[in-house]
Amino acid sequence: QVQLVESGGGLVQAGASLRLSCAASGRTISSYAMGWFRQAPGKEREFVAAISWNGGRTQYADSVKGRFTISRDNAKNILYLQMNNLKPEDTAVYYCAADLSYITATMGPYHVMAYWGKGTLVTVSS
């Protein structure tokens, strides 16, 4: 079993930056593809970014390309999401997830990913 705990969310103004972290426990995540997802009020959960088990491949939603960077530190068992130039439309609860399949992490169906955190709220004011 893998437990995932997100942190780093908060209230910021448009244009600011935040770095989200996803700390894993229970077992190493070094074999898992990891992803960040978000769910805004009244909307479905959507893909944000994913990274392969060794960090060699990454993929981003068009809406965050050039602003967000996903990374991981397998030695520390942590996943990161650096978010720059935040916009009000980035407001959402952000979740991290892990799965052995990079294809699932990038193409879905995301709800079948093996492990999910409980999320951290990011609010961007205009």
Secondary structure, 3 states (H helix, E strand, C coil): CCEEEEECCEEEECCCCEEEEEEEECCCCCCCEEEEEEECCCCCCEEEEEECCCCCCEEECCCCCCCEEEEEECCCCEEEEEECCCCHHHCEEEEEEEECCHHHHHHCCHHHCCEECCCEEEEEEC
